[in-house]
């Protein structure tokens, strides 16, 4: 088994124009480590800025003169526009990066855009809500689009037999790094005087600046260490070839039926995953839980996610990414059922632990499985569409939850609608033939 994997790994590197010789000054493990550090970089933005501080600070500081309904509208509108821009850019830039060997330069461009916009939030004064939204929206574009090139570099930094482990390692490191900075940021808002800050407002603004510095610092190792395969074409022809390649993308996907089946499954179940991420706190408030402990629950999910995601990587290596994802989906379904009947706040913390056990693992194994069944020389293009589906996630889920809640008037019943997403997604995933997908990808 190990001999077969070794032969397949060496063939993969030869076909991918990646050096495995001892003369390569950058070891396999070093490439894997610095690649994972970019997850550390971006998780700080996802946790401290997106999930926690920006929505609250926007309402209470920058847009405090606006009616609550109006500030909610503008925040939602900018989030949607940012997601739409990322949707349009992801497959286009992904195709260009494949043709020109530009994954690293484009990742750097997106990362530094996000860093600059996040840092800019530190200097925005109260009342300037339009400027705050503009910087936040551009930061979202940099964050979301950059993940296309980060994911697409996975086949560059490691061998197929380690896809599951390395993908999980990246997510686990992201939980660790993002959670560590988030814990410090929470402490800053609780005890600003410990950090030489005058008040909570100064602490939150300083948190934005810290995220920008963190993002920048942990991006540098990947840019400095990882060597991307040389460009197949000169710049001008690469642009033309990249656009032509984009026109052929749907044709490629149609030929790869396993990829189509997996993407359908992924869109359904990741929609359920992201709906829980976005609506868990609102649901807890709707059924009468106190808001003071909900931020702590978010931190608990981060902390639990570190070891559990790393363990998921080992599980994926031994039993396969597909089996690992299915275990995670069953766990999610059980947590949804528990959430529909919980009545005490400690149960919400228990569910937060359960989510931490599987959330990162499902995300990491999905990325690893997808990397196996796509053509490696077109990874940027295909991961552009993979991330496109990620941006479409949490679209159907909230609609299902909202319709059931409106029809029944009972939020406890509405959350059970997510069982449809996990059930259908798991059913489609069951029929994904990974071995056939690998064979077809190698022949494209």
N, C-alpha and C positions, 0 to 999 in steps of 0.2 A: 504493500500500500504506500509506504513512504517512498520507495523507489519510483513508483508511478507518479507520485506527486512531484518528486524532484525533477523527473523528466519533463512533466507538463509545465512546471515552473520555469525551467530553463528554456523550453520552446516558447513560452509566453514572452520571456524577456527578449529572446532573439527576434521574434516577430514584432515586438514593440519598440525595437531599436534602443533598448535600455541595457546598460553595461552591468554584467554580473561578475566581471573579472576581478581578481584580487588587486589589480592596479587602480581600481576605482577607490578614491580616497574617502568616499562616503559610504559607510556600511549600510546594509539593509535596515538594521535596527535604528541607526541614526536617522535615516529618512523617515521611518515610521514615527519616531518620537517627535521630530520637528513638524511633521504633517499634523499629528494630533494636537500640537500646541496651538494651531489655528482655531481649533474648537474651544480651547481655553480662552483665546482672544475674543471670539464672538459671543460666547455664552454670557459674558459680562453684560453685553448690550441687551441680549435677549431677556436676561433675568432682571437686572437692576433698572434698565431704561424701559423696555417694552412692557414687561409684565407688572412691574411694581411702581416705580417713581413717576414716570412721565404722565400717565393718565391722571394720577391724583394731583400732581403738581400743576398740571395744565389747568385743571378746574379751580384749584385753590389759590394759585399765584398768578399765572399769566392771564387767564381768562376769568378771573373772579368777578369782573363786572358784567359778564354775560349771563343771561339766564341759563340754568342748568341744562335745559333741553337744547339750547343753541350750541353750547360748548360740546355737548355730546354729539350733536350732528356734525360739527366741524372736525372733531377728532376722528369720528367714523369715516367721514369723507376723505380725509387725508390718508388714513390707513388704507382705504380702498384704492385710492389713486396710486399710492406707493406700490401696492400689490399689483395693480394693473400695469404700471411701468415695468416692474420686474418680470411680469408675465410676458410682455412683448420683447424685452431685451434678452431674457434667458436663452431661448432657443437660437436666436440670431447670433449672439455673442458666443454661444457654445459652438456653433458651426464654424465661426471664424477662428476660434481658438484651436480647433482641430486642424484646420487647413494651414494655419500660420505658425503653429507651435507657440501660441500666445496665452496659454493658461495662466502662467505666473504673472506676466505683465498685466493682464486683465484683472486677475485677483488683486494685485497690488493697487490698481486704479480704484477698484470697488472698495477695498479695505480702507484706503486713505481718504476716500470720499466719506465713508461712514465715520472715520476717526475725526475728521475736520468738522463735520456737522454736529457730532456729539459734543465735542469740545466747545463748539460755539454756543451750546445751550447754557454754559456757565455764565456767559456775559449778558444774556437777555434779561432785561428788566421787567418788572411787573407791568401788566397791561399790554405788552407787545406780543399778543397771542398769535397774530398772523405770522410773525417772523419765527416764533417758536415752532409753529406747525410746519413751516417751510423747511427748517433745518431737520426736524424730526422725519418728515416725509423723505427728504433726500438721504438721511441716514438709513431709513428702511430700505431704500433702493440699493444703497451700497452693501448693506448687510445681506439682503436676499439674493442679489445677483452674484455677489462674491462667493456664496455657497455653491453655485454651479461649478465654478472652477476648482474650488476646494474638493468637492466630491469627485470631480472628473480626474483629479490628480491621484486618487487612490490606486488605480492600476499602475501608476508611474512609480510609486514609492514602495510597493511590496509585491509579493507573488500571490497567485490565486489561492494557494493552500492557506494563506494567512489573511484573506479578505475579511472573514468574520471577526477574527481576533483584533485586527488593526482597526476596523470600523468601530467595533465596540470600545476599543481602547480610546479612540478619539472622543466618542460621546461621553465615556466615563471621565476622561480628563476635563471635558467641558463642564460636566456637573461639578467636579472638584474645584476647578478654577472659578467658574461663575458663582458657585455657592460660597466659596471663601470670600470673594470680594463683596458679594451681596450681604453676607453676615457682617462684614466690617461696615458696610454702608448703613445697615439697619442700626448697628450700635452707634454710629455717628448721629443718626437722627434721634436716638434715645438719650444719648449723653454727649451732646455737641461740645460741652465744655472740656471733656477729656481730650478732644482733638484741637483745642484752641479756637473753636468756632463759636460765634456769638449766639446762634439760635438754630432752629430746625431748618429754616429756609436756607441759611448758608451751608448747612450740612448736605442738603439735597443738591444744591448747585455744585458743591465740591464733588459730590458723587458722580455727576455727569462728567466732570473733568477727569476724575480717576478712571472711569470707564474708558475714556478716549486714550489715556496714556497706557492703560492695560492692554487695550486692543492693539495699539501700535507696537508695543514692546513684544507681545507674543506672536505678532505677524512676521517680524523680522527673521526668526530662525528658518521658517519655511522658504522665504524668498532668498536667503543667503545659502542654504544648504542643498535643497532639492534641485536636481538638474533635470529640466524638462527635455525630452527628445528634441532633436533639432528640427527646425521648420521644414516641411516638405516643399514649400514654395516661397518665392520672394513675396514681399509685402503686397505689392499690387495684385499679383495673380492670386495670392492667398485670399484677398477680399472677394475677388470674383468667384474663386472656387468655393469659398465659404458660403456665399449666397446661393450658388448653384447647389451645393450640398444640402442647404436648408430646404430647397424645393423638393429634394429627393427624400427628405426625412420620413414623411408619412408613407412613402413607398417602401422604405426600409422597414418601418414598423409593421406594415401590413404583411411583409414577407416573414417577419419574425413573430409567428403566432403566439409563442410562449411569452414574448415580451408584452404583446397586447393583453394577454390574459392576466399577467402579473400586474400591469399598470391598472387594469380595471379593478383587480382585487385591492391594490394599494390605495387607489383613490377612495374606495369605500371605507376600508378600515382606518386609514390615517385621518379621514374626515371625522370618524368617531373619536380617535385619540385627541385631535386638535380641538374638537368641540368640548371635551372634558377639560382640557387645559384652559380654554377661554371662558367657560361657563361655570366651573366648579364653585368659585367664590360667590357668584351671583345666585347660584342655586342654594348654597348654604345660607345666604342672607334671606332668600325667599321663604325658606322653611323655618326661619326664626333664630338662627344661630348668631352669636355675638361676633362682630367684625374684628374685635381686638386680637383674636387668636388665629385669624385666617392667614395673616402674613407669615406667622410662625409655621403654619402648615405648608406653605410654599417652600420655606427654607428646609423643612423636614424632607420634602420630596427631593430636593437637591442633594441633601446629605445621603439619603438612602440610595439615590441613583448612582453614586460613585461605585461602591463595591458591587452592586447588583448588575450594572451594565458590564463591568469587567467580567463578572461571572457568566453573563450571557454570551460574551465572546467565546469563552471556553466551551459553553454548551453548544454554540453554533458550530465550532470546529469539530466537535465530537459527533453531534447528531444532525448537523446541517442547519442552515439559516431558515429554511422553510419550516421545519419542525419547531424550531425555537420561536418563530413568529406565531405559529398556531397556539403554542402554550401561552404566549402573551395575550392573544385575543380571547382565549377562554378565561384567563384571569381578569381581563377587562370586563367581560360579560358578568362575571360573578361580582365584581366591584360595583357595577351599575345596579345590579339587583340589590346589593347591600345598601347602596345609597338611596334607593327608593323607599326603604323602610327604616332608615336610621332616625333616631329621635334624640340622641345625646351627642354633645359636642366631641367627646372623646372618640366617637365613631368616625367623625370627619377626619380626625388625625390618623385613625387606623386606615381609612381609605387613602389618605395622603401617602402613608407608608406603602400601601399596596401599589399605588400608581408609580411611586419611585422604584419599586421592584421591577416593573416591566416597561415603563415608558421609554427609557433610553435604549433598552435591549431591542424593542420592536423597531425603533428608528434605525439603530445600527445594523440589525440583521436585514432590514429591508434594503438598505444601501448596499450591503455586501452581496445579497442575492442578486440584485439588479446588476452589479458590476460583473457577475459571472455570466449573465445571459445576453450581454450586449457586445457588439464589436469593439474591441479595445481601442482601435485606431479612430473610432468615432465616439469616444467616451464623452467628450465635451458636448457634442450635439445631443446625444441620448440623455445625458444627465441634465441638460437644459430642459428637456421635456419631463424628466423625473421631478425636477424642482418646480416646473410649471404646475404639475399636479399637486405638489405640496402647497403651492400658493392658492390653488382652488379648494384646498381642504378647509373644513369648517364652513362650508357653504350649505351643503345639504343637511348636515346635522342640526344647526340652529333652526333651519326651517322646520324640520321634523319636530324638534322640541317645542318650537313656538306654536305649530298647528295643534299638537296634542294638548299643550297647556291651554290654548284658547278654547278648544273644543270641550275639554273636560273641566277646566277651571282648577286643576289639581297639578301643581308642579311635580309632585312625587311620581305621578304617572308619566309626565312628559319626558323624564330622563330615561324611562324604559324604552323610548323610541330609538335610543342609540343601539339597542340590541339588534335592530335591523341592519345597521351598518356593519357591526362586528360579525353578525351571522352571515350576511351575504359576502362580505369581504373574505371571511375565512373559507366559505364554500368555494369561491373562485380560486383562492390560493391553493386549496387542496388538490386541484387539477393542474397546477403548474408543474410541468415536468422539467426540473432543473437540468438534468443531463441532456435532454433533447435541446433545451435552450442553449447550452454551452456548445453543442455540436453545430447548431444552425448559425450561431454567432461567429464561429470560427470559419464558416464557409462563405459568409457574406463578403 
